[in-house]
Amino acid sequence: MGPPSAHAATRRRGTRPDLRNLSLLIVLAALVLVGALTTPEQFLSLQNLQLVLTQASVIGVVTVGVTFVIIGGGIDLSVGAMVALATVWATTVATQQYGLGGILLSALLVGLGCGLVNGLLVSFGGMVPFIATLAMLASARGLALQISEGRTQIVDVQPVLELGQRDAYVLGIPPIVLVFAAVTVIGWLVLHRTTFGRRTVAVGGNPEAARLAGIDVRRQRLLLYLLSGLCCGIAAFLLIVLTGSGQNTNGNLYELDAIAAAIIGGTLLSGGRGTITGSVLGVLVFTTITNLFALNNLETAVQQIAKGAIIVAAVLIQRKGRTP
């Protein structure tokens, strides 16, 4: 008999994402149970559930873009700074004169512009993704501070503010959550049902093999950073709707939260493997933990320790589950 390894290994690899997602669902269910036992009236209230989903939406959209970049073999440390710059640029007095459309378009263009710079530096400039995006992090934060002069820019465009009001909810679901759901579904379809998704996995798994197979590796990486920038632009607009303002401190540590959510969702930092479903579940787990700690008046330090322990456990499970 020939070696059974190829087909069997493929089947085993195919089952692992489902097992990881199932384990995350179990963790999420356990957290919900803890919330139901410790603060049942508060945690299980409709308002709190809406709050959890709303808080998860902004970082969730960012995480979708970061997941694509990591699967493609890269990293993006600048997402938080890009969100901050986009919120500031989109809420200047000049931009607000163009209403909701102007604010939305400005946020998207700023995100795409930053993503383009990252992509060009990494793909055609030959820079290591860590260094290129670290430089963007510093530059975008500095530019956001310079534009805002350290002040909070208040939005006075009523259509934007109304999107964050309860009157805009659809069947009890905030519009922000609906946008997050749409981005998640589109991201899943692109990754798992399109040539772009297959090329992303191929480039992240083995760039040289992908090149020999006819894939333009540099172009693919450029598109991945553009996608990450677009997600940051969308997240910036959602944050503007949520807070009614723009400030240079927005998006603080988003890069760490997004990368952590992707990792516990099964995305390999070395690239070549990951799922949108797992990343979104990772976001929900972290957001639920934050909510539980807030409701139970526990210290932020303990919350960070818990998150760190979850990340370490997820990485160890990934290493243990790899095939030799």
Secondary structure, 3 states (H helix, E strand, C coil): CCCCHHHHHHHHHHHHHHHHHHHHHHHHHHHHHHHHHHCHHHHCCHHHHHHHHHHHHHHHHHHHHHHHHHHCCCCCCCHHHHHHHHHHHHCCHHHHCCHHHHHHHHHHHHHHHHHHHHHHHHHCCCCCHHHHHHHHHHHHHHHHHHHHCCCCEECCCHHHHHCCCHHHCECCECHHHHHHHHHHHHHHHHHHHCHHHHHHHHHHHCHHHHHHCCCCHHHHHHHHHHHHHHHHHHHHHHHHHHHCEECCCCCCCHHHHHHHHHHHCCCCCCCCCCCHHHHHHHHHHHHHHHHHHHHCCCCHHHHHHHHHHHHHHHHHHHHHHCCC
